[in-house]
Amino acid sequence: MIEDPDKEIALTLKGKKRNLKASDFMDYYAKERLKLNNKTIELILEQMQKGTTKWKELIEISFLSDDMKERYFNTLESRLNIF
């Protein structure tokens, strides 16, 4: 069970757990921590977008209840909208 459902991530990212932007992830995780260059980051983001359809298909055929499926769809959309 999630203690605070308004949190977007479990661990802080530069002191934040909500209202995160793509730049928060790109600058800290991708560039600082993983040392990825801009071209690699762009390729990863493209792959994430291409995988969205498959993720949705897998959620739809899962054994989750309709309510939980809807929650997963909403979470997926909100996460993807960050980028």
Secondary structure, DSSP 8 states (H G I E B T S, - for coil): --S-TT-S-SS-BTTBSSS--HHHHIIIIIIIIS---HHHHHHHHHHHHHHHHHHHHHHHHSS--HHHHHHHHHHHHHHHHH-
